[in-house]
């Protein structure tokens, strides 16, 4: 076995590889290249494996300045990464460790890869035999909630995994097409707001319009409200040509204010007559 370096850890527990004979280092070829890649993958797997289990802890990469942002580093964060990523990394590290022993016995890498592919097909068939089949019933979402709780058990929100599991399952069942057994995830949106706690999370079966109040006296809650969606600004009409308005006295200002009020009331009246808006207006 050819040793290309020494695996060491810094004061933060992060692994790094010390290359032997750096003054005479050259491009690795053949089997040495494979073993170098295997060593790097095993280092990542060894770091991640303590995240599994009931006492597992999540890992955080922190640089010397205390920055946790990895977006500018070499790593890539996929939006499709979800449950099972840690287990996949640990499993891949174990498979590569076994593959390294097979390489030492002179087995060609292609034959090792073919063997792993054949083993994967056998494992999938066995999983299909031992897996439990759960019928999706809107009136009985408890099996789905239990499954969701399992996936959230190792996340940061594990203290509220029951609440989050119910929210996730109810959101999916709300937009799911049970006839075609399909879910359009574009119909589900996660909106985050600054402040509050995790237990303040709630599911809104409707549309959230993130807008500030135009006036502090506006009602905070309206039951059975009707909403009008406009494609133009809701404001008094303006001249199409360039104009200049001179306000030289208090009476002129009051007249302008009265004009805007009349126009607003006229616009609101037109909307109310269409049946889209209820209630009175106060300007």
N, C-alpha and C positions, 0 to 999 in steps of 0.2 A: 504493500500500500504506500502510495506517494503522498506525503504531507506537504501541502502547498502553503500552509499558514497555521496560525494559532488563533483559536476563538477566545476572545477576551470580552470583558464587560467593563463599562465605565462606572462612575460613582452613582449614576442614575439607574443602573441595571440594564442599559442598552447594549446589545451585542455589537462587536465590530471585529474585523478580521485583520490580523497582523501578518503580512506577507513575509515569508522567510527570504533572506538574501535579496533584499529589495534593490541593492546595487547591481545585481546580476539578473534582475527579473526580465522575463521575456513573455511573449504571447503564449498562452496555454493552448495545447492542441490535444485532440482526441479524448482519451479517458480522463486525463487531468482536468479538462474543461468540464466534463460531466460531474466529476467529484467536487469541483469548486462550486458549481451551481447547487449541488445537493447539500453541501455544507452551509451555504447561505440560506437555503430553504429550511433546513433543520434548525438553524439559529432562530428564524422567525417562529417556527412551530414551538420550539422550547419556550420562547417568550410568551406565546399566546396560550399554552396549554393550562397554565394556572388560572385562566379565566373560566374554565369549565368547572362543573360541580357545584354543590350547594354552598361551598365557601369560596367560590371563585370571585375574583375581582376584575373589573374592567381595567384596561390599560390606557394610559394617556402618555403621548409623546410630548415632552417638555424640553425646550432648548435651554441654553445657559442663561437666557434673558427671561425665562419663565413664560415664553410664548408657546401656546398650544396649537397654533395654526399650522397645519401641514399642507395647506393648499399650494404653497409656493415651493414645496419640496418635491422630491422625485416621485412621491407616491401619488396615486390617482384614486379619487373617491368616486365610485360609481353610484349613480342614483338608484340602481337596481339591487344593490346589496341589501340583504335583509336577514332573516333568521337563518342560522346555521353556518354563517361565514367563519366563525371561530372553529367550529367542529371540522369544517372542510380543510382549514389550514393545518390543524393538528393531524387529521387523517392523511393529508398529503405528505406531511413530514414523516409520518410513520411508514408510508408506502415507499418514499424515497430512501429511507434508512434501510428497508429490506432490499430495495433495488441496488443499493450500494454493495451489499453483501453478494448479490447475484453477479454484479460486475466483477467483483474480486475473484469469483469462480470462473470467469471467462465467458459468461453468457452475453450474447450480443444485445445491445440496447433495444433493437427492434423486436427481438423475441420477448424481451421483458415487457415492452409496451403491449405487444399482442396478448401476452398472458394476462396483463391487468385488464385489458378490454374484455377478454373472455370471462374473467372473474367478475367484472362489473355486471355483465349480462346475467350471470348466475345469481348474483346478489339481488338484482332487481326482481328476478323471478321469485326468489325466496321471500322478499319483502311483500310482494303481491299476495303470497300465500298466507303470511302471518298477520297482515294488516287487517284492521277492523274497518268495515264499511259502515258509514254513518249517512243516513238519509237526511238531506237538508229539508227541514220543516220550519216554516216561518213561525208557526205557533209554538214551536219547542226549540229555541235556539241554544239551549243549555249545552249540548255536545259541542257546538261550534265555539261557545264561550270558553269551555274547558280547554279546547285546542288552542285558542288564542292566548289563554293564560299561560300555557306551556311555553309558547314562543316569546312571551314577554317576561318570563321569569328571570332571565339573565340580563335584562336591560336596566337602564337607569330608573325606569318607572316601575320597577318590580314591587315597590311598596304600594302602588295603586293599580296593580295589574288586573284586578277584578273589574274595577271601574273602566279602565282603558280597554279591556277585552270586550266588555259590553258595548262600549261606544263603537269600537271597530266592527264588531259583528252586526250591530244594528244599522250602521252606515252602509255596509255592504248589502244587507238584506233589503234596505230601502230602495236602492238603485238597481238591484239585480233583476235580470230578465229570467224568471224561473222557467219559462217555456223553452227558451233557447239555452238555458244554463250558461249565461254569459253575464259578465259584470263590466260596465264601462266606468273605469276608474277616473275618467275625466269628469264625471259627475260628482266626485268626492274631492273636496278641497280642504286642506288643513290651514287654518288661519291662526297665526300667533300674535298675541298682544303683550306688550311689555307690562310687567307687574303681575301680581297674583301668585297662585301656587298651582301645582299640578292637579290637585283635587278640584280646582275651579273649572277644569275642562268639561265641556258639555257638547252634546250633539244637537245641532240645529237642523231640523228637517225642513229646509226651505232655502232661501237666498239671503246671504249676508251682504249688506251694502255698507262698506267702510267709509262713512261720511261723518263729518263733525256737525254739531248742531249749529244752525244758522243764527239761533237766538237762544239765550239761556232760559226763556220762558216757554220754549217748545215742550210739548208733553213727552215724557220719557217712555210712555207705553200707550199704544193705540190698539184696541181689540178690533178684529175684523176690518183692518185698514185696507183701503184701496190705494194703489200706487200708480201714478201716471209717469211714464217714461217719455221724456221730451228729447228731441234731436236738435233743439235750439235753446239758447239762453232764455231763462225766465226773467225777462227784464223789459222795461218800457221800450217802445220802438225808437230807433235812432235815425236821423236823416242820412240818406245815402251819400250826400255830398258833404264836403268840408263845411263846417259851420263854427260860429263863435257865439257864445251865450254870455252876456254881461249881466251879472247880478250885483247891483249897486246899493240895494237897500234891503231892509228886513222884509218888506212887503214882497219884493221880488223873490227872495228865498222861500217865503211861505207859499207863494204862488207856484213855484217850481215843485215844492214838496207836495202840494195839493194835486198838481198835475200827475206826478208819479203815483200818488195814492189812488187816484181815479183810474189810471191805466192798470195798476195791479189788480184793483177790485174788478175791473172789466175782464181781465184775463182769467182771474179765479172764477168769476161767474160763468165764463164760457166753458171752463173745465168742469165745473159742477153740473152744468146742464147736460154734459155728456154722460154723467153717472159715474165718473171715475173718481170723484173726490167728494167726501162727506164733511159736514161741519162748517163752521163759520170762520172767517178770516179776520184778523186784527192787525192792522198795519200802523 
